[in-house]
Amino acid sequence: MGEELRSLDDILESPNLPDEEFHRIRCEKVLGTTAILLHQQGTTRSAELADMLLEVTSLDLDYQGSDWNVPQFAAYLEVEPHLRSRFTDDIIRDISKVMDDAVAKDPFAIQSLEVRALVPRIGADWRQQLKAANGQQPTNQARRVRLEPQHPTEDGLHFTNEWEWRVYRVLKERQAALPDNDTIGILPLPAMKVLKPACVEPDFLITYRGRAGIIEVDGPYHKGMRSDDHSRERLLRNAGIKQIDRIDVRDTTKKEDVEKFVIDFLKHLAG
C-alpha cells in the first residue's frame, strides 16, 4: 500500500517510529479526526468550525499525568498570531466537545483545550532581520518564514527550504527559455484569501496563458495528510485555480526530474 493511502493509525503502528514523529502524527490524527467529525455533523455551525480547524497550523498535546491509569493531555491549537482572536471561548468549547469524541477510542484523554499563537523560530540575527523587514514595503510573500533563520532566498524572495528553492530555480530557467510574449509568472509562498480559511499559502502560484496553477512541494513529514490536501484543493479550485500538482521532495534531488515535472505541469495548465 502506498504511503499516501495509509491511515494515520497505520503509520502510528509502524515499527521503529521515532518518538518525535509519533507525537506529531498523533497530534495530526486528533486534529484531523475532530475536523472531519465536525464536518459530518452537517450543520452550518459545525461546518464553520471544521473550516476554522483548517486554519490551525498544528495541534500540540502536553502530558499532564494520568487519571486511573489513563494518560491525560492538555491540547493546544497553534495558529498564526492574527488568527488568535477568532477562537472565542464559545468556539473553543464546541471544538473541545467534539475532540473528546475524536479520542474516545484512544488510550488517552484530552483534559483541556486552548488556543495559542504559533511562536516563530528566532535566529541570533533576529534584530537585523526585523529591521530589514520593517524597512521594506508591506508584503504578503513568505509571511511565515520571512523572519525565520537559515532559509533560502533568491531574487529578494524567501523559501521555506532548499527543496522549494530547487523547484524555483527550474521554474526560473523555464521562464527564461519561453518567448517573452508567452512566458510564466512565478509567485513563491503567496498569501491567498479563499472563501472559508483566513488565508492559505501555497508553495508556488504559477500563471501561464491566462490561467493559474499551484505547485506544492511535499516534505518528508507530509505522510497521511491527504484528507487535508483534498479539502484545501477544493477551496482553491473553487477560487479559480485550474491545475494543482504536487512534487515529493525525494523527486527534487535530480534536476532532470524537476524539469520533467515542470514541463508536464505547464502542459496541463495550458491545455
N, C-alpha and C positions, 0 to 999 in steps of 0.2 A: 504493500500500500504506500502511495506517495506521501511525502511529509505533509504536503498541503492538504491532504484528505484526512489526516489523523486528527482525532479529537484531542482536546487539551487533557482529558483524563488519560488517554493512551500515552501522551507524551510524559505526563506525570508519573506513569508507571514504568517508564524506561529505566533500565538498569544504569547505574553509574551516572545518573543525572546530578550535576553539581548543585550544591545547596543553594547557591545564589540563583541559578536558573530555575530550580524547583520553586523557590519563593516567588520569582517573577511570574512564572506560568500559573501558579496557584492564584495569585492576585488577579491576573488577567482572566482566569476562569470565573472567579467570583464576580468581577465587573461585567463580563460579557453575559453570564447567566442572568444576572439582575436586569440588564438592559433588555434581553430577549423576553424574560418573564413580563416585564412592564409592557413591552410591545404586544405580547399575546393577550393581555387583558382586554384590549380592544376599545378602550375609552379614549376620548380626546386628551384627558389629563394624563393618563398613563403613557400615551404616545409622546406627549411633550416631555415627560420625564425621561423616557428612553432616548429621545433626541438630545437631551441635556447630557446624558452619560456619554454620548459620542464626543462631547467637548472635553471630557476628562482625559488628561494626559496619561495618568496611571493611577492605580489603586495600591496602597501600601497597607500591610497587615502587621501590627505591632503586638507581640505576645504579652499578655497581661497576667499570666498564671493559669491555673486550672481550677475548675469547679466540678467536684465529683468526677475527677479524672478526665474531664472534658476540657481541652485547651481553649482558652478564651483570648480573643484578639480584639484590639481596637482597630477599626478600619478608617483609613483616611483617603478621601478623594482628592487627588492632586490636580489642580487646574492652574492655568495661567493667571497671574495676579488680577488682570482686568475682568476676569470672569467670576471672581470670588463672591462678589455681592449678589450675583444672580441666584446663588444657592441659599435661599432663605430657610429659616427654621422649619417651616411647613414642608418645604420641598425635601429637606434632609430627612425629616420624619417619615414621609411617604416612601422615599427610596429605601430607608432603613428597614421598613416592614417587609418589603419585597426581597431585600438582601437576606433577611432571616430565612425566607422560603428558599432562596437560592442555595444556601448552605445546609439545608435541613438534613440532607443525607450524607454530609461530610463529617469526618471525625473531629470537628471543632465547631466553635460558635463565635458569632460576632457580638461582642459586648457593647460596642458603641460605634457611631459613625460621625465623622466630622469632615469638613472641607478645609483644605489648607492650600495656600499659594505655593506653586512649584518654585523651589529655591534654585536659582541659577548656579551653575558651576563657575567659580571665580578663579582667575589666574593671578599670578603675582603682579602682573602689569595691569590690573583692573582699573587703576586710576587713569593710565594713558588711554585704555580702550574707551572708558566712559567719556573722557574729554574729547576723543576723536568722534565718538557717536554724537555728543551734544553739539559738536561743531558742524555737523552735516545737516543738510535739509532732511526733514522727516521722511522716512522710508518704510515701506511695508515689506522689503525684501529681507528674508532670513531673520525674522524677529526673534526666534528662539535661540539661534546660535550666534547672533552678531557679537554678543559680549562674552561668549564662552571662549576659554583658552584653547589654543592649538587646533584650530580648524582651518581648512584650506581656504584661500582667497585667490581670485584672479579677475582681472578687469574691473576691480572695485566691487566684485560680487562675492558673497560668502557662501560656503558649502558646509553641510553637516559633517562630511567625512571624505576620505580620499576616493571612495567608490563613486560618489556623486561627482566629484571633481573630474574623474576619468571619463565619465559619460559626457560631462560638459565639454571636455577637450575634443572629443569625437564629434559632438554636435557642432562645435565651432568650426572644425575643419570642413564638415559637410556644408555649413552655411557659406563658407568662403568659396567652396567649389561650385556652388549653384550660381546661375546667372543673376546679375544684380536685380533684374526685374522679376525674378521668380525664386526668391530665397526664403529662408525661415527666420522667425523671431524666437529667441530663447529667453525664457524667464525662469531662472532658478529660484526655488523656495518663495514663490509669491504668496502673500496673504490674500485669500479669496473668500468673499462673503457669499455663502449659499443660503438656501431657504431656511433651514432649521438651526444647525450649529452656528455659533457666532462667527467662526472663520475656520477654513481649512487651509493647509499649507502643503500643496503637492510639491514633490521634488523638482519637477520641471513642467512648465506650461509652454507648449510649442504652438506657434501659429504658422500656417502654411496654406497658401492658395484660398484664403478666406475662411479657413476652418481652424479650430483649436483642438489640441490633444494634450494628454497628460502622460508623462513617463514617471513611474515610481521605481526607485531603487530599493529593493527589499534586502535588508541587512540580515545578519546571522541569527537575530532574535525574532524574526518575523514568523516563525512556525506557528501554525494553529490559529492565525488571525484572519482567516478568510471571511468569516461572517462579518467582522467589522469592515473589511475591504469592500464587500458587496454593498453594504449599507452606504458607505461613503461614495462608491462609484455610482450608485443610483442617484444620489443627490447631485453629483457632478454632471451626469448625463442629462438629468432634468434641467440643469442650468445651461445646457448648450454645448457641452464638451462631446465631440464626436468620437474620438478614439482615446482609449485608456489602455496602456500596456505596462507590464512590469518586467524588470530585469533583475535577476538574482545577483548578489554581489560576487558569487562564485563565477559568474559569466563575464565579469569585468576585468579579470586578470589578464586576458589576452585582448589586445586591441582589435584584432580582426573579428572577434566575437561581438564586441560592442559595435563595430562598424556594420556588421550584418544586421544586428538588432535595429540600429538607427535607420538603415535603408528600408527594412521591412516596415518599421513604424511609419515612416513618411509615405511609403507606398499606400498603406492602408488609410492614412489620414487624408491623402489627396484623392483616393478612389471614391 
